[in-house]
């Protein structure tokens, strides 16, 4: 794994941590009624998708337990249709998907040391 790719995976984890920090101890109602939390969280999620561009096909194939293309496509959806993003969808990502993604990324970094 190239250094840029390795650093991109580390940066994804940093953005996951930011998204979790922004939504820590929030209910969906609190989150959805706070524009700053929404904007910061959605930006962090979009950056994760942006960083997928630095992940090689080889790595994607080696770690198919991560839905790389879905993450990348979510970034495109956020960037190109920000107003159309459903907050309950973002909330589901935060409450259901982002911690397992973090664990998977940490495992990759551990394996690739």
N, C-alpha and C positions, 0 to 999 in steps of 0.2 A: 504494500500500500504506500502510495506516495505521501510525502509530508503534507502537501496541500489538502489532500483528501482526509488524512488523519485529523488535521486541524479543523477542517469543516465539520467533521463528526463531533469534535469537542465543542465547537461553536453551536451546533444544534442543541447539545445538552445545555449549554448556557442559556439559549433562548427558551428551552423547556423550563428551566429553573425560573427564568423571568416570568413566563406565563403563569407558572404555579404561584409565584410570589404575588403577582397582581391579583390573583383570584383567591388567595388564601383566606379561609374563614368567610367566604362569600356565599350567599345563596344566589340562585339564578336571578331572583328579583333584584337583589343588591347589584349584582354584576350588570344586568341589562339596563338598569337605570343610571349607571355611572359611565358617561361617555369616555372619560379618561381611562377607566379600566378596560372598557371595550376596545378602544383604539390601541392601547398598549398591548393588550393580549392578542388581538388580531394581527398587529404588526409582528409580534414575536412569532406567531404561527406562520405568517407569510415568509419570514426570514428562514425558518426551518426548511420550507419548500424551496426557497432560493438556493440554499446551501446544497440541496440534493443535486444540483447541476454539477457539483464538484465530485460527486460519487461516480466512480467508473462502472461501466457495464460489468466488468469482472467482479467487483465488490457486490454489486446488486445481485448477481447470480450466485455468489458465494453465500450471501445472507438473504435468501428469499423470504424469510420470516418477517421482513419489513416491507411494507407496501410502498416502495419508493415512488412509483408512478402516481399513486393516489396522493401522496404528500406533495409531490411536484404540481399535480393538477389543482390541488387545493390552493396552492400559492397563486397559480394563474387565475383561478376564480376570484380570489380575494383582490388581486391587483386590477383585474379587468372589470369586475362587477361588485365593487365594495358595497355599494348601496343594496345589492341584492342578497348579501350574505344574511342568512338566518341565524340569529343569535342562539337559538336553541341548538343548532348544529354545532356552533363553536363551543357552547357549554358542554355538549356531549363529548367533544374532543378533549376538553380539559378534564372532565370528570371520569372518562372511561378509557381514553386512548393514549393520553400523553405520558402518563407514568409508565405503562408497559413499553412505550417507545423509548423512553429514557433508559430503561433497564436493558433493552436490546442494544441500544447504541453503546452503553457502557460495556456490555459484554463484547461487542466488536472491538472496542478500544483495548480491552484487556487481552483479547486473542491476538491482536495485531501489534502488541508491544515488541 
